[in-house]
Amino acid sequence: MNILEQKQIRYTITCGTLIILGLTASFHGYNLASVICYLAAFLVGGFHSAIEGIQETFQEQHLNVDLLMVLAAIGASIIGYWLEGALLIFIFSLSGALEEYAMAKSEKSMTELLNLQPKTATRIRDGHYETVDVEDLAINDVIFIKKGEAVPMDAILTEGESLFDESMINGEPLPANKKVGDEIFAGSINLHQSCTATVHKNADETVMASIIRLVEEAQEQETKTSSFINKIEDSYVKVVLVLVPLAIALFYFGFQWTWQESFYRGMILLTVMSPCALVASASPAILASLSNAAKQGILLKGGEALEQLSSIQSIVLDKTGTLTKGTPTVQNAVIVTENEEEVHAMMYEMEIRSTHPLGKSITAYTQAYKNSDAITFDSFEEVIGNGLVATTQGSTWKIGKLAWIDAEWKQHTALASDIEKHLEQGEIVLAIEKNGQLIGFYAITDEIKESSQSVLHYFNKEKIQTIMMTGDSESTAEAVAKHLEISDYQANCLPEDKAAYVKKLAEKGVSVAMVGDGINDAPALANATVGIAIGEGTALAIEASDIVLLKNNLSLIQYGHELSKKMKRIILQNIVFSLSVITILILANVFQFINLPLGVIGHEGSTILVILNGLRLLKTVK
């Protein structure tokens, strides 16, 4: 999305340009031209805020700072300070533009996700095959799913057996073996052979539809921070709007000052009380932080996400593709009683014929051992859910699940201890058999990212609870959690389980960050206080999140947290300083120690100082 497509940012740029033209005209002595430029800057930059402030005041019975900014700018211009008024309008217009841009990004449609679901399906009715729109399917309709096709609706498999890629549902790279009676999910891909199934859910009840609905609901929820800011904004504006006229009346009737002096002091009060410095306390610091983060490869959809990151109490991380690389890799190979090179060459020739993801990891590992001449098999069969079996030159070879190859593998003294060690580490073991004898195995795992260990150590040191959630098995999850010293973990998780867990933490008052990369992580990302998506993940995960890591490097989360803490400190410094200056200027005005120029200098000077302090966030955090 191009930021210049937003109307408010174009208004802000035009407003700033007019102010520069006004300054130039004033410098060359063309005072009337400079006033005209400042007035135009008022209209361009402040019109939207004025209309919005008036509408919110009358329609929602809620006063906002937009209205106060316009009144403060008008007050400054009435007594001849056009530049100060125009700058005030410009700063607030910029703030509104950034807010509008962030909202437009967060509300981007989910067209890409919807396109993952097929638009048509093959329905079997009275023995005839017909192509129909997915919307026309009803419960109990029988559908035919070809190899390579996406499942159109959640259904129960009634005929055939096949492998289904459910990575968009559970985030796991390994396909699920489905037999008659098993449930298959809309959006999953049939990898092996054609089959039939009976629809058992309506279109709005499918797992994919639930994911979309959960994301939309979470994005519509108002945060506690937003609600609190709205209340403070309303109260602040009311106080100022009441206080300024009362102060003028007090000056005139109580202090017996002249009307001109009283009004003059009232305009000074309106000027020095305008929250220009308060706005600058946060905005430049946030913009500098966003720029800093962007240079490091961290995309933030708003300053609020970065601010909240410093206050998180728990961080929930998806396993596959987040803590791990997301690609199965052979970690170890043990071959006994046979020529190792011959076994690897045979396994390469068998697995090169397989479409299973684990087969790809074995072919990658054994590629260096392949023969120059391809092996000819007398027979070859892929046994769904178990493995491969082939016959060549009078020998029968098998590779696959331990229980399928040898149910009594624990009695194999040469391999049992090694196999158990790998299983305890949460690795997948594929056994190799030749002529009925177990001769070796491959230990396969989804490698842990190099950055995972140090990042989790950092958050544990910061007393932030670390939690891993995965659709993988209990044993694998336990092994990874133990290796990375993760505080807690949840295994066998579906998308709704992840979302419910994160939501439950939030309901307990826990500020939680969720890190994920898949479509299945999107609901949890949207429900978290801060959602963090890996940039190489799916578009929906990125849209549902508040922070996107453009590089697949978890150390960026640590950098973001450190940057967030520094930003929070600087913003607090700026707020305390700006409020102190406003208080001093108000007291100085009451005791008639300052005139309007000094009030403006004090007010604008404090603004410049807090901006410079905020710009320190451009430096790399060490």
N, C-alpha and C positions, 0 to 999 in steps of 0.2 A: 504494500500500500504506500503510495507517494504522499508524504506529509503535506505537499502543496495542494493536494486535492481537497483538503479541509478548508472550509470557508474562513473559520476563525483565524487560522495561521496566516492566511492571505491578508486579512484585515490587520493583524498584528504587524506584519512586515510593512504594509502600507503606512500604518500609524508611525512606526519607527522612522520610515523614510521621510515623512512629513515633518517630524521633529528635527531631523538633521537639516532639512531645507530651512526650517524656521530658525535654527541656530545660525546657519550660514547667512541668512538674510539679516538677522539681528547684528551679526558681526560686521556686516558691511553698512550698517546704519539704516536699513530698510525696515523700520519698526512695524509699519502697517502690514507689510508683506509677511513678517515673522508672525504677527498676531493671527493673520489669516491662515497661515500654515498650521499654527497650534490649534486654532479652532477646527480646522479640517481634521487634524489628528484626533481631537475630541470626538468628532462625529463618527469618523471611521472606526476608531478603536473602542469607543465607549457606547455606541448606539446599541450593539447587541447586549452588552451588560446592563444598560439602562432598561431596555425593553424586558429582558429576563427578570431583572429585579422588580420592576413594576408588576409584571404578570404574576410572579411568585408571591408578591405582597398581597395582591387582591384575590388571586385564585386559590392559593394554598394557605393564606394567612400566615406566611412565614417570611420574615425579613432576612435578607442575605447581605453579604459584604459587597456584592456587585453594586447595590444601591448606594451604600455608604461611600464606596470609591468614587462614584459619579458625583455625589453631593460634595465630597471633599475636594474633588477637582474643580467643580464649579465655584466652591468657596474660595479656593486659591486664585482662580481667574478673576473673580469679582474685585479682589483687591490688587489686581494687576500682575499676579504671578502665573502667567500663562504657561511658561516652560515647566514649572513644578507640577501644575495640574496635568499637562500633557504626559509627562513622564509617569505620573501616577496611573493614568489611564493605560499607558503602554505596558507597564509591569503587570497590571491585573489582566489585561487582554492576553498577554503571553501565557499566563497561568491558565486561563480559560481554554486557550487553544491547545495546550498540552493535554488538558483533561479530556477535551473532545476527541483528540487523536487516539488517546489510550482507550476510550470507550468504543470507538469505531473498530479498533483492532480486536478488542475482546468479544465484540458481537458479530464477528465474521461468520458467515454461514458455514454449515457443515456439508456443503455440496460434495466434497471429495469423499467423505465417509459414505454418504448415501449412494454414490456411484459404485462403491464396492459391492453393493447388493445387486443381484440380477434384477432386470426389469421384467423378464419373461420366465416362464417355467413350462416344462413338458408334463401335462396332466394325462393320466390314463383313465379313460371312462368307457365302459362297455367294450373293453378290449381295443379301443382306438387311442392312438397317441395324438394329442393336440397341443399346440402352443398357445398359451394364454398369458395374460398379464398377471404378475404376482398378486396384484390387488384383488384379482378375481378368485384366488384360491380360498377355500374354506376348510374348516376342520373336517377331518376324515377323507379329504381328497387324496388320491394316490398320485404321487409324482415320480417321474423317472429322471435320474441324475446320471449323466454321462461322465466318463473319465475326463478330468480337467475342468469340469463345470463347478460353479459355485452353488451351494445349496440355497434354494430360494426362500424356504421357510423352515422354522424349527419343526422337526418331524421325527418319527420313530421308524428305524430301518426295518423293513418287512421282508426283503429279499436281497440276497447277496451279502458280501463282506468286503470291506475296503478300508483304505487308510484315508484319513481326512486331516488336512492342514487346518488347525484351529488356532493358529498363532494370533489372529486378530481378536480372539475371544479370551484365551488364557495366557498369551504372551510367550508360550513355550515353542521352541523351534521344532520339536519332535512331533510328527503326526500321530493322531490317535487311531488305534485299530478298533473299528466299529463292526459289531456283529448284529445279527437279527435280534431286535428287541432293544437295542441301544438308541439313545437320543442323538440326533445330529443337529447342528446349529446353523441357522441362516448366516450366510457369508463365508462359512468354511468351504474349503476346496476339496473335491473328490480327487485323490491322487492315483488310485489304482485301477478300479474297474467299475463298470456301470452297475447301478443298483436301483431298487425302488424303495419308497418310504411313504408313510402316511402322515399327513399334516396333523399336528395336534395342538397348535397354538395359532391364534389370530396374528395378523401382521403387527399390531401394536403391542403384542405380548412377547415377541421374540427377544432373545438376549441382546441382539444388535440394537433393537428399538429401545430397550431398557437403558443401554449405554447412552444413547442420544438423549433420552429423557432425563437421566440423572445429571448429565452435563448441563443441560439447559436449566434445570431447577437450581443447581448449585450456583450458576452464574447470575441468576436472578435474585439470590438472597443478598440482603443488605448486610454488610459487615458491621460489627459493633463500633469499629473506628469511624465509619461513615456516619452512623447514627449520632455518635458523640459529637463529631465535628458540626453536624447540622444544628444540634442544640446550642452549642457554644456560639456558632455564627449568629443565630437568631438573638441570643441574649446580648452579645457584644454590640450588635447594631442598635438594639433598643436602648442600651445604656448610653451610647454616644449620641443618638438622636434626641434623647431626653436631656442629657447632661449639657450639651452645647447651648440650647435655649435657656435652660435654667441658669447656666453660668453667666450668660449675657444679662439676664434679669437680676442676678445677684450683684454683678458689677454695677449695674445702673441704679437699682433701688437700695442694695445693701451697702455698697462701697461709695455710693454717691458720685460715681464717675459720670462723665458726660456720655450721652448716647453714642457719639462717634467713637469715644475711647472704649466704651463697653462692647460695641459691635466689632471694633478693631481687635480687642482681646478675644472676643468670641471666635473670630476668624482664625486667629493664631491658634486657639485651642482646637478648632476643627482641623487645622492643618497638622499640628503636632500629634493629635490623637489618631489621625488616619494611619491605618496599620501598614503603611508602606514598608517600614523596616521589618515588621513582623512577617509580611509576605516574603520579603527578601531573605529573611532568616532561613527559610526552607527552600524556596525555589532555586536559587543559584547553587546551593549545596546539593540539591537533588539532581539538577542538570549536570553538574560537574561529576557527580557519582555515576550517573547514567553514561556519560562520555567515557569515564574511566573504565567502567564495567565493559562497555562496548569494545574498547581497545583490547581487553583481555578475552573477548569472545563470549561475553554474558549479555544477553538481550533482555531488558526489563520492560514490561508493558506499563510501568508507572512507578513513581517514587514510593508509593505506599507499600508495594511488594518488597522493595529493598529495605524500607524502614522496619517492616514486620519481621524480616529475616533475622534481625539482631535479637528478637525477643522469643524465638522459637524454643520450646521446651522438649520437643520430640522431633526426630526426623525419620520418616518412613521411606525406605528405599525398595524399589522393585529389584528382583535378582537378575533375571535374564535380560541382557542388553544394557543393564544399568551398573550393577556391581560386577557382572561378568561380561565377556565379549559378545555373547549371544550366538557363538558358532561352536559346535562340538568339535573337539580336537583330540587326537590320540595322544595320551600322556605317556603311555608305556606299552610295550609289547613284550610278552614272555613266550618263548617257543622252546619246547623240550622234545627230545627224541627224534627230531627231524632236522633236515637242512633248513636253516632259518631263511635264507634267501629264496629257496624254492617255495616255502610256505607264503612268504610275503608276495611273491610273484603270482601265486595261485589266487590269493585273496584279492589282489588288484584286479585280475581278470574276472573274478566273480562279482565284486562290488561295482565295477565299472558298468555292469549291466543292471544295476539296481537304481531306483529313484529315491531310496530312503536317505534322509539327511545324514544318518550315521555312516552310510556307505560312502558318502563324499569325504568324510573325515578319514576313512580308511584308505581310499584311493589316493588322497593327498599324502598320506603317510607312506604308502607302499609304492608310489609312482617311480621312485628311484630303482626299484627292484624288478620292474616289469620287463618281460622278455621282448627282444626285438621282433619275434614272431608271435602273434597272438595265439593263445591256447584254444584249441577246438574242443568243445564239450560234446559228449555223447548225449547228455541230458542236462537241463538246467531248470530249476523251479524256485520261485520266490514264494515262500510259505508266509502268508500274511500274518503279521503280528509275532512271528518267531524268527525268521531268518532266511538264509539261502542254502540250497543243496544242489550239488553238481557232480556229474560223473565224467571222468576222462581217463583214458589209458588204464582202464581196469580199476581205478581208485575212486572212492566216493568221498567228497569233501563237504563239510558243513560249516557254516558260521552263523551265529545267532545267540539268542538268549541262553543263559546258563542252564535253566531248568529244561529247556528244549533239547539242548545238546547232551547234557548229562545231569540227571536229577540227583545223582550221588556224587557230585563233584567234590563235596567236602572230604570224601575218602581218598581223593587223589593227593597223595603226600607231596608230590613234586610241585603242585600248583596251589593247593588249598590255602596255605598261609598267605601267599601273595594276593590271591583273589580276595580273601577276606579283608586284607589291608586296604585294597582299593575300594571295596564296597563300603567300608567304614568311613572312607573319605568322601562318600557321596558320589563316586564315579560309576559310570555305566560299564559293565564288563560284557564283552562279546566273546564267547568261547569259540574255539576252532577244533574241529574234529576231522580225523582222517581214518576211514575204514572202521568207524565205530570206536575210535580211541581219542580221548581228549589230549591234544598235543600243545595247546597254548591258548592265549587270549590277548585281546586288545583292551586296555583300560582307557575309556573315553570320558572326557569332562568338558564342561563349558568353562574355559579359563577365566580366572578372576582378573579384572583389570589391575594394572600396576598401581593406579592411583587410589584404588579402593581402600587398601590397608591404611595408608597415611591419613586419608580423609576421615575414616571412622575413628582412628586414634585421636584425631583433633577434636571431634565432637564428643567423644567420651571424656577427654580431658576438660572440655568446656562444661561438663556435667549435663550434657544434652542426651536424652535417651535415644539410642539407635535401634530401629526396628526394621527387619527385613520381611517383605511379603512376596510370595511367589506361588505360581500355579504348579510348581514342581513337587516332588514327593517329600515326605517327612524326613527320610534319611538324608537325602541330598541337601535339603534346607538346613538340617541340624549340622551337617558337616561344614557347610559354607559359613554358617553363623558362628560356629566354634572357631574356625580358622581366622575369621575377621574380628573376633571378639565383639560380636554384636549383642546388645543387651537382650533382645527378644526377637522372635520370628514367628511368622504365620505361614503354614504350608497349604498346598491344595486349594489355593484361593481363586475364585471366579471374580469377574469385575465387580459384581454387587457386593462380594465379601470385602474386597479392598475398600470400596466406597463406604460401606457400613462401618468398617473398623475405624477409618479416618474420621468419619462423622461422629462416631461414639467418643473418640478422643476429644474432638472439638466441643461436644456437648458437656464434657466433664470440665471444660474451661482450659484445656491444654492447647497451647499454641503449637500447631504441628505443620511441618513442611513435608511435602510428598514429592519424591523423585521417581520419575518413570519415563518410558519411551514408547509404549505401545498404545493402540486403541483401547485395549483392556484397562490401561491405567488412567484413561481420561476422566471417568467419574470420580475417582479418588483424588486426582489432581485438582479437579474443580471444587471438591468439597474441602480441601485442605486450606489452612490459613494462608500458606504460600505453596503454590504448585510449581514444581521445577521440572521441565522437560528436557530430555537429551535432544540436541538439534538433529541427530541422525534418525530420530524416532518418527512416528507418524504425524501427519498434519493435524489430526484431531487432538493428539496429546499436546502438541505445540499450542494450538488454539485454546485448549482448556486450561493451560498453565499461566502463571504470572511471570515466570522467569524461564528463559530458554538458553541452554548451554549450546552455543554454536559449534563448539569443539566437543568431541566425545571424551571429555576429561573431567572426572569428578573433582579434581583439585580446584576447579573453578567454583564449586560450591563453597569450599573453605575460603577462597579469596572473597567471594561475595559476602559471606558472613562477617569476615574481618572488615571489609569495606562498609558494610551496614552498621557495624558497631562504631566505626570512626565517624560516619555520617551522623548518627544519632547524637554523638557527643558534641559535634560541631553545631548541629541545629539547636541543641539545648543551650550551648554557649551563646548563640546568636539571639535566641528568644529572651534569655535572661538579660543580655546586654541591651537589646532593643526596648524591652519593657522598662529597664532602669533609665534609659535616656528619655523615654516618653514621660516617665514620672518626674524626672528632673526638669524637663522642659515645661511640664504643666505647672509645677511649683514656681519655676522662674517666671512664668507668664502671670500667675496670680500675684506675685510680689513685684510685678512690673520691672523685672530685671532684664528682660529681653524684648526686642521689637520683632516685627514679622520677618525681616531678613535674617536675623539671628535664629529665629525659630525654624525657618526653612533650612538654614545652614546646619543647625543641630540635627534636624530631622533627616535631611538628605545625607548629611555626613555619617550619621549612624547607619543609614542604608548602605552607603558605599563600604563602610567597614565590615558589615556583616556579609556583604557580597564577596569582598576580598577574602574574608575568613572561610567562606564556603568554597571558594575556588581552590583552596588548599587540597580539596578532594580530587583534584585533577592528577595529583602525584600518585605514583604507584604505591600501594599499601605494602609495607615490609613486615 
